[in-house]
Amino acid sequence: MNAMQPPQSVEEIKAGLETTEKGGVRQSIRNCLTVFQRDPLLSGAIAYNILTDRKDIIKP
């Protein structure tokens, strides 16, 4: 997974998620990262602030 990938549509994001044996979306860190990296609303929304040593939410 490349953090610099362009944002994708909801359908493209869902197609790339891991699923359970029954076909549901698996609750996993990998799926969470996939959504945060590829969703146009969430992509780039969280950043690490080296001055405060904390994570910042930078998109409203």
mmJSON file of the N, C-alpha and C atoms, coordinates in Angstrom:
{"data_MODEL":{"atom_site":{
"group_PDB":["ATOM","ATOM","ATOM","ATOM","ATOM","ATOM","ATOM","ATOM","ATOM","ATOM","ATOM","ATOM","ATOM","ATOM","ATOM","ATOM","ATOM","ATOM","ATOM","ATOM","ATOM","ATOM","ATOM","ATOM","ATOM","ATOM","ATOM","ATOM","ATOM","ATOM","ATOM","ATOM","ATOM","ATOM","ATOM","ATOM","ATOM","ATOM","ATOM","ATOM","ATOM","ATOM","ATOM","ATOM","ATOM","ATOM","ATOM","ATOM","ATOM","ATOM","ATOM","ATOM","ATOM","ATOM","ATOM","ATOM","ATOM","ATOM","ATOM","ATOM","ATOM","ATOM","ATOM","ATOM","ATOM","ATOM","ATOM","ATOM","ATOM","ATOM","ATOM","ATOM","ATOM","ATOM","ATOM","ATOM","ATOM","ATOM","ATOM","ATOM","ATOM","ATOM","ATOM","ATOM","ATOM","ATOM","ATOM","ATOM","ATOM","ATOM","ATOM","ATOM","ATOM","ATOM","ATOM","ATOM","ATOM","ATOM","ATOM","ATOM","ATOM","ATOM","ATOM","ATOM","ATOM","ATOM","ATOM","ATOM","ATOM","ATOM","ATOM","ATOM","ATOM","ATOM","ATOM","ATOM","ATOM","ATOM","ATOM","ATOM","ATOM","ATOM","ATOM","ATOM","ATOM","ATOM","ATOM","ATOM","ATOM","ATOM","ATOM","ATOM","ATOM","ATOM","ATOM","ATOM","ATOM","ATOM","ATOM","ATOM","ATOM","ATOM","ATOM","ATOM","ATOM","ATOM","ATOM","ATOM","ATOM","ATOM","ATOM","ATOM","ATOM","ATOM","ATOM","ATOM","ATOM","ATOM","ATOM","ATOM","ATOM","ATOM","ATOM","ATOM","ATOM","ATOM","ATOM","ATOM","ATOM","ATOM","ATOM","ATOM","ATOM","ATOM","ATOM","ATOM","ATOM","ATOM","ATOM","ATOM"],
"id":[1,2,3,4,5,6,7,8,9,10,11,12,13,14,15,16,17,18,19,20,21,22,23,24,25,26,27,28,29,30,31,32,33,34,35,36,37,38,39,40,41,42,43,44,45,46,47,48,49,50,51,52,53,54,55,56,57,58,59,60,61,62,63,64,65,66,67,68,69,70,71,72,73,74,75,76,77,78,79,80,81,82,83,84,85,86,87,88,89,90,91,92,93,94,95,96,97,98,99,100,101,102,103,104,105,106,107,108,109,110,111,112,113,114,115,116,117,118,119,120,121,122,123,124,125,126,127,128,129,130,131,132,133,134,135,136,137,138,139,140,141,142,143,144,145,146,147,148,149,150,151,152,153,154,155,156,157,158,159,160,161,162,163,164,165,166,167,168,169,170,171,172,173,174,175,176,177,178,179,180],
"type_symbol":["N","C","C","N","C","C","N","C","C","N","C","C","N","C","C","N","C","C","N","C","C","N","C","C","N","C","C","N","C","C","N","C","C","N","C","C","N","C","C","N","C","C","N","C","C","N","C","C","N","C","C","N","C","C","N","C","C","N","C","C","N","C","C","N","C","C","N","C","C","N","C","C","N","C","C","N","C","C","N","C","C","N","C","C","N","C","C","N","C","C","N","C","C","N","C","C","N","C","C","N","C","C","N","C","C","N","C","C","N","C","C","N","C","C","N","C","C","N","C","C","N","C","C","N","C","C","N","C","C","N","C","C","N","C","C","N","C","C","N","C","C","N","C","C","N","C","C","N","C","C","N","C","C","N","C","C","N","C","C","N","C","C","N","C","C","N","C","C","N","C","C","N","C","C","N","C","C","N","C","C"],
"label_atom_id":["N","CA","C","N","CA","C","N","CA","C","N","CA","C","N","CA","C","N","CA","C","N","CA","C","N","CA","C","N","CA","C","N","CA","C","N","CA","C","N","CA","C","N","CA","C","N","CA","C","N","CA","C","N","CA","C","N","CA","C","N","CA","C","N","CA","C","N","CA","C","N","CA","C","N","CA","C","N","CA","C","N","CA","C","N","CA","C","N","CA","C","N","CA","C","N","CA","C","N","CA","C","N","CA","C","N","CA","C","N","CA","C","N","CA","C","N","CA","C","N","CA","C","N","CA","C","N","CA","C","N","CA","C","N","CA","C","N","CA","C","N","CA","C","N","CA","C","N","CA","C","N","CA","C","N","CA","C","N","CA","C","N","CA","C","N","CA","C","N","CA","C","N","CA","C","N","CA","C","N","CA","C","N","CA","C","N","CA","C","N","CA","C","N","CA","C","N","CA","C","N","CA","C","N","CA","C","N","CA","C"],
"label_alt_id":[null,null,null,null,null,null,null,null,null,null,null,null,null,null,null,null,null,null,null,null,null,null,null,null,null,null,null,null,null,null,null,null,null,null,null,null,null,null,null,null,null,null,null,null,null,null,null,null,null,null,null,null,null,null,null,null,null,null,null,null,null,null,null,null,null,null,null,null,null,null,null,null,null,null,null,null,null,null,null,null,null,null,null,null,null,null,null,null,null,null,null,null,null,null,null,null,null,null,null,null,null,null,null,null,null,null,null,null,null,null,null,null,null,null,null,null,null,null,null,null,null,null,null,null,null,null,null,null,null,null,null,null,null,null,null,null,null,null,null,null,null,null,null,null,null,null,null,null,null,null,null,null,null,null,null,null,null,null,null,null,null,null,null,null,null,null,null,null,null,null,null,null,null,null,null,null,null,null,null,null],
"label_comp_id":["MET","MET","MET","ASN","ASN","ASN","ALA","ALA","ALA","MET","MET","MET","GLN","GLN","GLN","PRO","PRO","PRO","PRO","PRO","PRO","GLN","GLN","GLN","SER","SER","SER","VAL","VAL","VAL","GLU","GLU","GLU","GLU","GLU","GLU","ILE","ILE","ILE","LYS","LYS","LYS","ALA","ALA","ALA","GLY","GLY","GLY","LEU","LEU","LEU","GLU","GLU","GLU","THR","THR","THR","THR","THR","THR","GLU","GLU","GLU","LYS","LYS","LYS","GLY","GLY","GLY","GLY","GLY","GLY","VAL","VAL","VAL","ARG","ARG","ARG","GLN","GLN","GLN","SER","SER","SER","ILE","ILE","ILE","ARG","ARG","ARG","ASN","ASN","ASN","CYS","CYS","CYS","LEU","LEU","LEU","THR","THR","THR","VAL","VAL","VAL","PHE","PHE","PHE","GLN","GLN","GLN","ARG","ARG","ARG","ASP","ASP","ASP","PRO","PRO","PRO","LEU","LEU","LEU","LEU","LEU","LEU","SER","SER","SER","GLY","GLY","GLY","ALA","ALA","ALA","ILE","ILE","ILE","ALA","ALA","ALA","TYR","TYR","TYR","ASN","ASN","ASN","ILE","ILE","ILE","LEU","LEU","LEU","THR","THR","THR","ASP","ASP","ASP","ARG","ARG","ARG","LYS","LYS","LYS","ASP","ASP","ASP","ILE","ILE","ILE","ILE","ILE","ILE","LYS","LYS","LYS","PRO","PRO","PRO"],
"label_asym_id":["A","A","A","A","A","A","A","A","A","A","A","A","A","A","A","A","A","A","A","A","A","A","A","A","A","A","A","A","A","A","A","A","A","A","A","A","A","A","A","A","A","A","A","A","A","A","A","A","A","A","A","A","A","A","A","A","A","A","A","A","A","A","A","A","A","A","A","A","A","A","A","A","A","A","A","A","A","A","A","A","A","A","A","A","A","A","A","A","A","A","A","A","A","A","A","A","A","A","A","A","A","A","A","A","A","A","A","A","A","A","A","A","A","A","A","A","A","A","A","A","A","A","A","A","A","A","A","A","A","A","A","A","A","A","A","A","A","A","A","A","A","A","A","A","A","A","A","A","A","A","A","A","A","A","A","A","A","A","A","A","A","A","A","A","A","A","A","A","A","A","A","A","A","A","A","A","A","A","A","A"],
"label_entity_id":["1","1","1","1","1","1","1","1","1","1","1","1","1","1","1","1","1","1","1","1","1","1","1","1","1","1","1","1","1","1","1","1","1","1","1","1","1","1","1","1","1","1","1","1","1","1","1","1","1","1","1","1","1","1","1","1","1","1","1","1","1","1","1","1","1","1","1","1","1","1","1","1","1","1","1","1","1","1","1","1","1","1","1","1","1","1","1","1","1","1","1","1","1","1","1","1","1","1","1","1","1","1","1","1","1","1","1","1","1","1","1","1","1","1","1","1","1","1","1","1","1","1","1","1","1","1","1","1","1","1","1","1","1","1","1","1","1","1","1","1","1","1","1","1","1","1","1","1","1","1","1","1","1","1","1","1","1","1","1","1","1","1","1","1","1","1","1","1","1","1","1","1","1","1","1","1","1","1","1","1"],
"label_seq_id":[1,1,1,2,2,2,3,3,3,4,4,4,5,5,5,6,6,6,7,7,7,8,8,8,9,9,9,10,10,10,11,11,11,12,12,12,13,13,13,14,14,14,15,15,15,16,16,16,17,17,17,18,18,18,19,19,19,20,20,20,21,21,21,22,22,22,23,23,23,24,24,24,25,25,25,26,26,26,27,27,27,28,28,28,29,29,29,30,30,30,31,31,31,32,32,32,33,33,33,34,34,34,35,35,35,36,36,36,37,37,37,38,38,38,39,39,39,40,40,40,41,41,41,42,42,42,43,43,43,44,44,44,45,45,45,46,46,46,47,47,47,48,48,48,49,49,49,50,50,50,51,51,51,52,52,52,53,53,53,54,54,54,55,55,55,56,56,56,57,57,57,58,58,58,59,59,59,60,60,60],
"pdbx_PDB_ins_code":[null,null,null,null,null,null,null,null,null,null,null,null,null,null,null,null,null,null,null,null,null,null,null,null,null,null,null,null,null,null,null,null,null,null,null,null,null,null,null,null,null,null,null,null,null,null,null,null,null,null,null,null,null,null,null,null,null,null,null,null,null,null,null,null,null,null,null,null,null,null,null,null,null,null,null,null,null,null,null,null,null,null,null,null,null,null,null,null,null,null,null,null,null,null,null,null,null,null,null,null,null,null,null,null,null,null,null,null,null,null,null,null,null,null,null,null,null,null,null,null,null,null,null,null,null,null,null,null,null,null,null,null,null,null,null,null,null,null,null,null,null,null,null,null,null,null,null,null,null,null,null,null,null,null,null,null,null,null,null,null,null,null,null,null,null,null,null,null,null,null,null,null,null,null,null,null,null,null,null,null],
"Cartn_x":[0.846,0.0,0.893,0.619,1.41,0.644,1.228,0.554,0.328,1.009,0.891,-0.109,-0.886,-1.883,-2.945,-3.476,-4.551,-5.82,-6.674,-7.937,-8.78,-9.575,-10.386,-11.852,-12.706,-14.144,-14.453,-15.642,-16.072,-16.043,-16.502,-16.536,-15.127,-14.184,-12.804,-12.184,-12.489,-11.96,-12.526,-13.843,-14.476,-13.918,-13.643,-13.116,-11.725,-10.986,-9.639,-9.54,-10.663,-10.637,-10.642,-10.03,-10.068,-11.477,-11.931,-13.275,-13.229,-14.347,-14.491,-14.912,-15.0,-15.429,-16.86,-17.667,-19.062,-19.233,-18.137,-18.213,-18.309,-18.329,-18.371,-16.985,-16.931,-15.643,-14.984,-13.734,-12.984,-12.541,-12.728,-12.269,-10.788,-9.936,-8.499,-7.766,-6.557,-5.717,-5.429,-5.2,-4.91,-6.06,-7.305,-8.463,-8.582,-8.309,-8.354,-7.353,-6.138,-5.118,-5.505,-6.084,-6.52,-7.518,-8.491,-9.512,-8.888,-8.043,-7.427,-6.527,-5.909,-5.012,-5.742,-6.853,-7.495,-8.774,-9.442,-10.692,-10.386,-11.08,-10.78,-11.03,-11.942,-12.208,-11.205,-10.654,-9.757,-8.276,-7.981,-6.598,-5.898,-4.835,-4.082,-4.704,-5.717,-6.426,-5.686,-4.781,-4.055,-2.563,-1.864,-0.425,0.278,1.544,2.354,3.018,2.88,3.459,4.729,5.889,7.152,7.41,6.791,6.991,6.279,5.075,4.307,4.428,5.031,5.176,3.81,2.847,1.481,0.954,-0.143,-0.842,-1.866,-1.958,-2.898,-3.913,-5.156,-6.181,-6.117,-5.787,-5.54,-6.605,-7.618,-8.747,-10.006,-10.875,-12.127,-13.072],
"Cartn_y":[-1.17,0.0,1.235,2.158,3.367,4.541,5.247,6.374,7.532,7.553,8.652,8.359,7.306,6.989,8.075,8.369,9.365,8.831,9.733,9.292,8.512,7.574,6.718,6.846,6.263,6.268,5.254,5.368,4.452,3.01,2.785,1.427,0.856,1.683,1.224,0.906,1.715,1.478,0.179,-0.006,-1.232,-2.472,-2.384,-3.531,-3.925,-2.985,-3.265,-3.691,-3.791,-4.155,-5.665,-6.103,-7.52,-7.851,-9.06,-9.471,-10.721,-10.965,-12.168,-13.326,-14.505,-15.685,-15.526,-14.718,-14.507,-13.334,-12.678,-11.587,-10.197,-10.096,-8.777,-8.152,-6.892,-6.205,-6.591,-7.048,-7.454,-6.207,-6.235,-5.138,-5.361,-4.628,-4.814,-3.485,-3.45,-2.262,-2.007,-3.057,-2.905,-2.211,-2.625,-1.985,-0.53,-0.273,1.095,1.974,1.498,2.252,2.458,1.432,1.548,2.683,2.75,3.8,5.169,5.299,6.595,7.083,6.177,6.577,6.873,6.207,6.307,7.13,7.314,8.078,9.559,10.211,11.621,12.55,12.203,13.048,12.824,11.63,11.293,11.328,11.224,11.214,12.503,12.383,13.543,14.277,13.7,14.374,14.308,13.358,13.198,13.282,14.071,14.243,14.245,13.887,13.912,15.279,15.923,17.233,17.038,17.275,17.033,18.066,19.236,20.254,19.898,19.336,18.974,17.496,16.703,15.259,14.581,15.095,14.56,14.431,13.712,13.606,14.73,15.38,16.478,16.122,16.533,16.437,17.751,17.673,18.897,19.216,18.384,18.666,18.752,19.724,19.835,18.69],
"Cartn_z":[0.0,0.0,0.0,-0.876,-0.997,-0.419,0.542,1.186,0.226,-0.904,-1.847,-2.97,-2.868,-3.885,-3.92,-5.106,-5.175,-4.512,-3.991,-3.396,-4.408,-3.904,-4.756,-4.388,-5.242,-4.969,-3.872,-3.304,-2.244,-2.746,-3.959,-4.515,-4.657,-5.112,-5.263,-3.904,-2.914,-1.568,-1.005,-1.113,-0.594,-1.269,-2.568,-3.306,-2.81,-2.234,-1.766,-0.319,0.381,1.796,1.993,3.086,3.463,3.927,3.62,4.009,4.885,5.559,6.378,5.486,6.073,5.331,4.812,5.52,5.123,4.163,3.802,2.84,3.428,4.755,5.395,5.439,5.74,5.845,7.166,7.074,8.267,9.031,10.355,11.204,11.492,10.774,10.932,10.78,11.297,11.163,9.684,8.938,7.504,6.786,7.069,6.442,6.885,8.146,8.66,7.914,7.758,7.035,5.579,4.965,3.572,3.418,4.307,4.231,4.477,5.499,5.802,4.673,3.946,2.87,1.569,1.314,0.0,-0.046,1.084,1.097,0.882,-0.064,-0.346,0.842,1.736,2.903,4.027,4.113,5.216,4.843,3.561,3.106,3.522,4.271,4.729,5.9,6.531,7.618,8.951,9.099,10.352,10.054,10.858,10.661,12.012,11.99,13.202,13.307,14.453,14.705,15.527,14.913,15.621,16.716,16.623,17.658,18.96,18.839,20.032,20.38,19.474,19.645,19.763,18.99,19.008,17.588,17.465,16.189,16.112,14.961,14.765,13.691,13.902,12.869,12.113,10.817,10.068,9.032,8.924,8.038,8.886,8.579,9.36,9.084],
"occupancy":[1.0,1.0,1.0,1.0,1.0,1.0,1.0,1.0,1.0,1.0,1.0,1.0,1.0,1.0,1.0,1.0,1.0,1.0,1.0,1.0,1.0,1.0,1.0,1.0,1.0,1.0,1.0,1.0,1.0,1.0,1.0,1.0,1.0,1.0,1.0,1.0,1.0,1.0,1.0,1.0,1.0,1.0,1.0,1.0,1.0,1.0,1.0,1.0,1.0,1.0,1.0,1.0,1.0,1.0,1.0,1.0,1.0,1.0,1.0,1.0,1.0,1.0,1.0,1.0,1.0,1.0,1.0,1.0,1.0,1.0,1.0,1.0,1.0,1.0,1.0,1.0,1.0,1.0,1.0,1.0,1.0,1.0,1.0,1.0,1.0,1.0,1.0,1.0,1.0,1.0,1.0,1.0,1.0,1.0,1.0,1.0,1.0,1.0,1.0,1.0,1.0,1.0,1.0,1.0,1.0,1.0,1.0,1.0,1.0,1.0,1.0,1.0,1.0,1.0,1.0,1.0,1.0,1.0,1.0,1.0,1.0,1.0,1.0,1.0,1.0,1.0,1.0,1.0,1.0,1.0,1.0,1.0,1.0,1.0,1.0,1.0,1.0,1.0,1.0,1.0,1.0,1.0,1.0,1.0,1.0,1.0,1.0,1.0,1.0,1.0,1.0,1.0,1.0,1.0,1.0,1.0,1.0,1.0,1.0,1.0,1.0,1.0,1.0,1.0,1.0,1.0,1.0,1.0,1.0,1.0,1.0,1.0,1.0,1.0,1.0,1.0,1.0,1.0,1.0,1.0],
"B_iso_or_equiv":[0.0,0.0,0.0,0.0,0.0,0.0,0.0,0.0,0.0,0.0,0.0,0.0,0.0,0.0,0.0,0.0,0.0,0.0,0.0,0.0,0.0,0.0,0.0,0.0,0.0,0.0,0.0,0.0,0.0,0.0,0.0,0.0,0.0,0.0,0.0,0.0,0.0,0.0,0.0,0.0,0.0,0.0,0.0,0.0,0.0,0.0,0.0,0.0,0.0,0.0,0.0,0.0,0.0,0.0,0.0,0.0,0.0,0.0,0.0,0.0,0.0,0.0,0.0,0.0,0.0,0.0,0.0,0.0,0.0,0.0,0.0,0.0,0.0,0.0,0.0,0.0,0.0,0.0,0.0,0.0,0.0,0.0,0.0,0.0,0.0,0.0,0.0,0.0,0.0,0.0,0.0,0.0,0.0,0.0,0.0,0.0,0.0,0.0,0.0,0.0,0.0,0.0,0.0,0.0,0.0,0.0,0.0,0.0,0.0,0.0,0.0,0.0,0.0,0.0,0.0,0.0,0.0,0.0,0.0,0.0,0.0,0.0,0.0,0.0,0.0,0.0,0.0,0.0,0.0,0.0,0.0,0.0,0.0,0.0,0.0,0.0,0.0,0.0,0.0,0.0,0.0,0.0,0.0,0.0,0.0,0.0,0.0,0.0,0.0,0.0,0.0,0.0,0.0,0.0,0.0,0.0,0.0,0.0,0.0,0.0,0.0,0.0,0.0,0.0,0.0,0.0,0.0,0.0,0.0,0.0,0.0,0.0,0.0,0.0,0.0,0.0,0.0,0.0,0.0,0.0],
"pdbx_formal_charge":[null,null,null,null,null,null,null,null,null,null,null,null,null,null,null,null,null,null,null,null,null,null,null,null,null,null,null,null,null,null,null,null,null,null,null,null,null,null,null,null,null,null,null,null,null,null,null,null,null,null,null,null,null,null,null,null,null,null,null,null,null,null,null,null,null,null,null,null,null,null,null,null,null,null,null,null,null,null,null,null,null,null,null,null,null,null,null,null,null,null,null,null,null,null,null,null,null,null,null,null,null,null,null,null,null,null,null,null,null,null,null,null,null,null,null,null,null,null,null,null,null,null,null,null,null,null,null,null,null,null,null,null,null,null,null,null,null,null,null,null,null,null,null,null,null,null,null,null,null,null,null,null,null,null,null,null,null,null,null,null,null,null,null,null,null,null,null,null,null,null,null,null,null,null,null,null,null,null,null,null],
"auth_seq_id":[1,1,1,2,2,2,3,3,3,4,4,4,5,5,5,6,6,6,7,7,7,8,8,8,9,9,9,10,10,10,11,11,11,12,12,12,13,13,13,14,14,14,15,15,15,16,16,16,17,17,17,18,18,18,19,19,19,20,20,20,21,21,21,22,22,22,23,23,23,24,24,24,25,25,25,26,26,26,27,27,27,28,28,28,29,29,29,30,30,30,31,31,31,32,32,32,33,33,33,34,34,34,35,35,35,36,36,36,37,37,37,38,38,38,39,39,39,40,40,40,41,41,41,42,42,42,43,43,43,44,44,44,45,45,45,46,46,46,47,47,47,48,48,48,49,49,49,50,50,50,51,51,51,52,52,52,53,53,53,54,54,54,55,55,55,56,56,56,57,57,57,58,58,58,59,59,59,60,60,60],
"auth_comp_id":["MET","MET","MET","ASN","ASN","ASN","ALA","ALA","ALA","MET","MET","MET","GLN","GLN","GLN","PRO","PRO","PRO","PRO","PRO","PRO","GLN","GLN","GLN","SER","SER","SER","VAL","VAL","VAL","GLU","GLU","GLU","GLU","GLU","GLU","ILE","ILE","ILE","LYS","LYS","LYS","ALA","ALA","ALA","GLY","GLY","GLY","LEU","LEU","LEU","GLU","GLU","GLU","THR","THR","THR","THR","THR","THR","GLU","GLU","GLU","LYS","LYS","LYS","GLY","GLY","GLY","GLY","GLY","GLY","VAL","VAL","VAL","ARG","ARG","ARG","GLN","GLN","GLN","SER","SER","SER","ILE","ILE","ILE","ARG","ARG","ARG","ASN","ASN","ASN","CYS","CYS","CYS","LEU","LEU","LEU","THR","THR","THR","VAL","VAL","VAL","PHE","PHE","PHE","GLN","GLN","GLN","ARG","ARG","ARG","ASP","ASP","ASP","PRO","PRO","PRO","LEU","LEU","LEU","LEU","LEU","LEU","SER","SER","SER","GLY","GLY","GLY","ALA","ALA","ALA","ILE","ILE","ILE","ALA","ALA","ALA","TYR","TYR","TYR","ASN","ASN","ASN","ILE","ILE","ILE","LEU","LEU","LEU","THR","THR","THR","ASP","ASP","ASP","ARG","ARG","ARG","LYS","LYS","LYS","ASP","ASP","ASP","ILE","ILE","ILE","ILE","ILE","ILE","LYS","LYS","LYS","PRO","PRO","PRO"],
"auth_asym_id":["A","A","A","A","A","A","A","A","A","A","A","A","A","A","A","A","A","A","A","A","A","A","A","A","A","A","A","A","A","A","A","A","A","A","A","A","A","A","A","A","A","A","A","A","A","A","A","A","A","A","A","A","A","A","A","A","A","A","A","A","A","A","A","A","A","A","A","A","A","A","A","A","A","A","A","A","A","A","A","A","A","A","A","A","A","A","A","A","A","A","A","A","A","A","A","A","A","A","A","A","A","A","A","A","A","A","A","A","A","A","A","A","A","A","A","A","A","A","A","A","A","A","A","A","A","A","A","A","A","A","A","A","A","A","A","A","A","A","A","A","A","A","A","A","A","A","A","A","A","A","A","A","A","A","A","A","A","A","A","A","A","A","A","A","A","A","A","A","A","A","A","A","A","A","A","A","A","A","A","A"],
"auth_atom_id":["N","CA","C","N","CA","C","N","CA","C","N","CA","C","N","CA","C","N","CA","C","N","CA","C","N","CA","C","N","CA","C","N","CA","C","N","CA","C","N","CA","C","N","CA","C","N","CA","C","N","CA","C","N","CA","C","N","CA","C","N","CA","C","N","CA","C","N","CA","C","N","CA","C","N","CA","C","N","CA","C","N","CA","C","N","CA","C","N","CA","C","N","CA","C","N","CA","C","N","CA","C","N","CA","C","N","CA","C","N","CA","C","N","CA","C","N","CA","C","N","CA","C","N","CA","C","N","CA","C","N","CA","C","N","CA","C","N","CA","C","N","CA","C","N","CA","C","N","CA","C","N","CA","C","N","CA","C","N","CA","C","N","CA","C","N","CA","C","N","CA","C","N","CA","C","N","CA","C","N","CA","C","N","CA","C","N","CA","C","N","CA","C","N","CA","C","N","CA","C","N","CA","C","N","CA","C","N","CA","C"],
"pdbx_PDB_model_num":[1,1,1,1,1,1,1,1,1,1,1,1,1,1,1,1,1,1,1,1,1,1,1,1,1,1,1,1,1,1,1,1,1,1,1,1,1,1,1,1,1,1,1,1,1,1,1,1,1,1,1,1,1,1,1,1,1,1,1,1,1,1,1,1,1,1,1,1,1,1,1,1,1,1,1,1,1,1,1,1,1,1,1,1,1,1,1,1,1,1,1,1,1,1,1,1,1,1,1,1,1,1,1,1,1,1,1,1,1,1,1,1,1,1,1,1,1,1,1,1,1,1,1,1,1,1,1,1,1,1,1,1,1,1,1,1,1,1,1,1,1,1,1,1,1,1,1,1,1,1,1,1,1,1,1,1,1,1,1,1,1,1,1,1,1,1,1,1,1,1,1,1,1,1,1,1,1,1,1,1]
}}}
